[in-house]
Amino acid sequence: MGGGSDPASYLLDLNLWNTDIMVLNQTDFECFNHPD
């Protein structure tokens, strides 16, 4: 793929990255509230 100068690809990558961060934060938050 690639095409770093393509705005659409950049926004898509940024959106996926933000989604990954949200999932990681949610997982950490749940582990913090409910330690095993």
TIBA-882381 format. One record per residue: x, y, z of N, C-alpha, C in turn; residue number from 0. Coordinates in Angstrom, 3 decimals, always signed. Example, Ala and Ser with C-alpha at 12.3 -4.5 7.8 and 13.67 -1.06 7.14 Angstrom:
BEGIN
<vexse><n_u>+13.190</n_u><n_v>-5.690</n_v><n_w>+7.800</n_w><ca_u>+12.300</ca_u><ca_v>-4.500</ca_v><ca_w>+7.800</ca_w><c_u>+13.200</c_u><c_v>-3.300</c_v><c_w>+7.800</c_w><seq>0</seq></vexse>
<vexse><n_u>+12.850</n_u><n_v>-2.250</n_v><n_w>+7.080</n_w><ca_u>+13.670</ca_u><ca_v>-1.060</ca_v><ca_w>+7.140</ca_w><c_u>+12.900</c_u><c_v>+0.030</c_v><c_w>+7.870</c_w><seq>1</seq></vexse>
This chain:
BEGIN
<vexse><n_u>+0.860</n_u><n_v>-1.196</n_v><n_w>+0.000</n_w><ca_u>+0.000</ca_u><ca_v>+0.000</ca_v><ca_w>+0.000</ca_w><c_u>+0.890</c_u><c_v>+1.237</c_v><c_w>+0.000</c_w><seq>0</seq></vexse>
<vexse><n_u>+0.995</n_u><n_v>+1.919</n_v><n_w>+1.138</n_w><ca_u>+1.848</ca_u><ca_v>+3.099</ca_v><ca_w>+1.192</ca_w><c_u>+1.098</c_u><c_v>+4.326</c_v><c_w>+0.729</c_w><seq>1</seq></vexse>
<vexse><n_u>+1.795</n_u><n_v>+5.245</n_v><n_w>+0.061</n_w><ca_u>+1.173</ca_u><ca_v>+6.489</ca_v><ca_w>-0.400</ca_w><c_u>+1.004</c_u><c_v>+7.456</c_v><c_w>+0.759</c_w><seq>2</seq></vexse>
<vexse><n_u>+2.117</n_u><n_v>+7.793</n_v><n_w>+1.427</n_w><ca_u>+2.051</ca_u><ca_v>+8.659</ca_v><ca_w>+2.596</ca_w><c_u>+1.510</c_u><c_v>+10.041</c_v><c_w>+2.273</c_w><seq>3</seq></vexse>
<vexse><n_u>+1.560</n_u><n_v>+10.447</n_v><n_w>+1.009</n_w><ca_u>+1.089</ca_u><ca_v>+11.781</ca_v><ca_w>+0.645</ca_w><c_u>-0.404</c_u><c_v>+11.787</c_v><c_w>+0.354</c_w><seq>4</seq></vexse>
<vexse><n_u>-1.037</n_u><n_v>+10.611</n_v><n_w>+0.432</n_w><ca_u>-2.469</ca_u><ca_v>+10.519</ca_v><ca_w>+0.144</ca_w><c_u>-3.260</c_u><c_v>+10.860</c_v><c_w>+1.407</c_w><seq>5</seq></vexse>
<vexse><n_u>-4.022</n_u><n_v>+11.959</n_v><n_w>+1.391</n_w><ca_u>-4.760</ca_u><ca_v>+12.375</ca_v><ca_w>+2.588</ca_w><c_u>-5.719</c_u><c_v>+11.309</c_v><c_w>+3.092</c_w><seq>6</seq></vexse>
<vexse><n_u>-6.377</n_u><n_v>+10.602</n_v><n_w>+2.182</n_w><ca_u>-7.343</ca_u><ca_v>+9.583</ca_v><ca_w>+2.590</ca_w><c_u>-6.642</c_u><c_v>+8.461</c_v><c_w>+3.360</c_w><seq>7</seq></vexse>
<vexse><n_u>-5.492</n_u><n_v>+8.024</n_v><n_w>+2.879</n_w><ca_u>-4.758</ca_u><ca_v>+6.956</ca_v><ca_w>+3.557</ca_w><c_u>-4.265</c_u><c_v>+7.438</c_v><c_w>+4.920</c_w><seq>8</seq></vexse>
<vexse><n_u>-3.841</n_u><n_v>+8.698</n_v><n_w>+4.973</n_w><ca_u>-3.342</ca_u><ca_v>+9.243</ca_v><ca_w>+6.231</ca_w><c_u>-4.457</c_u><c_v>+9.266</c_v><c_w>+7.275</c_w><seq>9</seq></vexse>
<vexse><n_u>-5.641</n_u><n_v>+9.737</n_v><n_w>+6.874</n_w><ca_u>-6.766</ca_u><ca_v>+9.811</ca_v><ca_w>+7.814</ca_w><c_u>-7.188</c_u><c_v>+8.416</c_v><c_w>+8.246</c_w><seq>10</seq></vexse>
<vexse><n_u>-7.172</n_u><n_v>+7.449</n_v><n_w>+7.323</n_w><ca_u>-7.558</ca_u><ca_v>+6.088</ca_v><ca_w>+7.657</ca_w><c_u>-6.584</c_u><c_v>+5.496</c_v><c_w>+8.671</c_w><seq>11</seq></vexse>
<vexse><n_u>-5.268</n_u><n_v>+5.686</n_v><n_w>+8.428</n_w><ca_u>-4.263</ca_u><ca_v>+5.170</ca_v><ca_w>+9.364</ca_w><c_u>-4.434</c_u><c_v>+5.829</c_v><c_w>+10.724</c_w><seq>12</seq></vexse>
<vexse><n_u>-4.690</n_u><n_v>+7.136</n_v><n_w>+10.741</n_w><ca_u>-4.838</ca_u><ca_v>+7.862</ca_v><ca_w>+12.000</ca_w><c_u>-6.058</c_u><c_v>+7.349</c_v><c_w>+12.758</c_w><seq>13</seq></vexse>
<vexse><n_u>-7.142</n_u><n_v>+7.087</n_v><n_w>+12.031</n_w><ca_u>-8.362</ca_u><ca_v>+6.588</ca_v><ca_w>+12.659</ca_w><c_u>-8.134</c_u><c_v>+5.206</c_v><c_w>+13.264</c_w><seq>14</seq></vexse>
<vexse><n_u>-7.442</n_u><n_v>+4.329</n_v><n_w>+12.535</n_w><ca_u>-7.151</ca_u><ca_v>+2.994</ca_v><ca_w>+13.055</ca_w><c_u>-6.247</c_u><c_v>+3.081</c_v><c_w>+14.275</c_w><seq>15</seq></vexse>
<vexse><n_u>-5.266</n_u><n_v>+3.988</n_v><n_w>+14.240</n_w><ca_u>-4.342</ca_u><ca_v>+4.153</ca_v><ca_w>+15.360</ca_w><c_u>-5.099</c_u><c_v>+4.611</c_v><c_w>+16.598</c_w><seq>16</seq></vexse>
<vexse><n_u>-6.010</n_u><n_v>+5.585</n_v><n_w>+16.422</n_w><ca_u>-6.805</ca_u><ca_v>+6.078</ca_v><ca_w>+17.551</ca_w><c_u>-7.681</c_u><c_v>+4.975</c_v><c_w>+18.117</c_w><seq>17</seq></vexse>
<vexse><n_u>-8.217</n_u><n_v>+4.110</n_v><n_w>+17.246</n_w><ca_u>-9.058</ca_u><ca_v>+3.008</ca_v><ca_w>+17.712</ca_w><c_u>-8.235</c_u><c_v>+2.043</c_v><c_w>+18.551</c_w><seq>18</seq></vexse>
<vexse><n_u>-7.002</n_u><n_v>+1.737</n_v><n_w>+18.123</n_w><ca_u>-6.132</ca_u><ca_v>+0.839</ca_v><ca_w>+18.883</ca_w><c_u>-5.843</c_u><c_v>+1.427</c_v><c_w>+20.255</c_w><seq>19</seq></vexse>
<vexse><n_u>-5.574</n_u><n_v>+2.733</n_v><n_w>+20.315</n_w><ca_u>-5.274</ca_u><ca_v>+3.383</ca_v><ca_w>+21.588</ca_w><c_u>-6.487</c_u><c_v>+3.302</c_v><c_w>+22.515</c_w><seq>20</seq></vexse>
<vexse><n_u>-7.672</n_u><n_v>+3.528</n_v><n_w>+21.969</n_w><ca_u>-8.891</ca_u><ca_v>+3.470</ca_v><ca_w>+22.776</ca_w><c_u>-9.088</c_u><c_v>+2.070</c_v><c_w>+23.349</c_w><seq>21</seq></vexse>
<vexse><n_u>-8.844</n_u><n_v>+1.049</n_v><n_w>+22.542</n_w><ca_u>-9.010</ca_u><ca_v>-0.331</ca_v><ca_w>+22.997</ca_w><c_u>-7.995</c_u><c_v>-0.642</c_v><c_w>+24.096</c_w><seq>22</seq></vexse>
<vexse><n_u>-6.743</n_u><n_v>-0.221</n_v><n_w>+23.916</n_w><ca_u>-5.716</ca_u><ca_v>-0.465</ca_v><ca_w>+24.922</ca_w><c_u>-6.060</c_u><c_v>+0.246</c_v><c_w>+26.222</c_w><seq>23</seq></vexse>
<vexse><n_u>-6.494</n_u><n_v>+1.503</n_v><n_w>+26.128</n_w><ca_u>-6.842</ca_u><ca_v>+2.260</ca_v><ca_w>+27.328</ca_w><c_u>-8.021</c_u><c_v>+1.624</c_v><c_w>+28.055</c_w><seq>24</seq></vexse>
<vexse><n_u>-9.001</n_u><n_v>+1.142</n_v><n_w>+27.302</n_w><ca_u>-10.165</ca_u><ca_v>+0.518</ca_v><ca_w>+27.920</ca_w><c_u>-9.751</c_u><c_v>-0.763</c_v><c_w>+28.649</c_w><seq>25</seq></vexse>
<vexse><n_u>-8.867</n_u><n_v>-1.538</n_v><n_w>+28.014</n_w><ca_u>-8.401</ca_u><ca_v>-2.784</ca_v><ca_w>+28.624</ca_w><c_u>-7.629</c_u><c_v>-2.485</c_v><c_w>+29.898</c_w><seq>26</seq></vexse>
<vexse><n_u>-6.724</n_u><n_v>-1.506</n_v><n_w>+29.853</n_w><ca_u>-5.939</ca_u><ca_v>-1.141</ca_v><ca_w>+31.034</ca_w><c_u>-6.857</c_u><c_v>-0.651</c_v><c_w>+32.145</c_w><seq>27</seq></vexse>
<vexse><n_u>-7.868</n_u><n_v>+0.111</n_v><n_w>+31.777</n_w><ca_u>-8.793</ca_u><ca_v>+0.670</ca_v><ca_w>+32.760</ca_w><c_u>-9.559</c_u><c_v>-0.448</c_v><c_w>+33.465</c_w><seq>28</seq></vexse>
<vexse><n_u>-10.007</n_u><n_v>-1.446</n_v><n_w>+32.694</n_w><ca_u>-10.753</ca_u><ca_v>-2.552</ca_v><ca_w>+33.283</ca_w><c_u>-9.850</c_u><c_v>-3.398</c_v><c_w>+34.182</c_w><seq>29</seq></vexse>
<vexse><n_u>-8.608</n_u><n_v>-3.609</n_v><n_w>+33.771</n_w><ca_u>-7.676</ca_u><ca_v>-4.382</ca_v><ca_w>+34.579</ca_w><c_u>-7.365</c_u><c_v>-3.633</c_v><c_w>+35.878</c_w><seq>30</seq></vexse>
<vexse><n_u>-7.307</n_u><n_v>-2.316</n_v><n_w>+35.784</n_w><ca_u>-7.002</ca_u><ca_v>-1.496</ca_v><ca_w>+36.957</ca_w><c_u>-8.160</c_u><c_v>-1.551</c_v><c_w>+37.958</c_w><seq>31</seq></vexse>
<vexse><n_u>-9.380</n_u><n_v>-1.539</n_v><n_w>+37.449</n_w><ca_u>-10.553</ca_u><ca_v>-1.570</ca_v><ca_w>+38.318</ca_w><c_u>-10.840</c_u><c_v>-2.977</c_v><c_w>+38.846</c_w><seq>32</seq></vexse>
<vexse><n_u>-10.436</n_u><n_v>-3.985</n_v><n_w>+38.091</n_w><ca_u>-10.732</ca_u><ca_v>-5.363</ca_v><ca_w>+38.481</ca_w><c_u>-9.450</c_u><c_v>-6.199</c_v><c_w>+38.445</c_w><seq>33</seq></vexse>
<vexse><n_u>-8.535</n_u><n_v>-5.954</n_v><n_w>+39.373</n_w><ca_u>-7.267</ca_u><ca_v>-6.719</ca_v><ca_w>+39.377</ca_w><c_u>-7.534</c_u><c_v>-8.176</c_v><c_w>+39.751</c_w><seq>34</seq></vexse>
<vexse><n_u>-6.791</n_u><n_v>-9.064</n_v><n_w>+39.108</n_w><ca_u>-6.970</ca_u><ca_v>-10.483</ca_v><ca_w>+39.414</ca_w><c_u>-6.070</c_u><c_v>-10.879</c_v><c_w>+40.585</c_w><seq>35</seq></vexse>
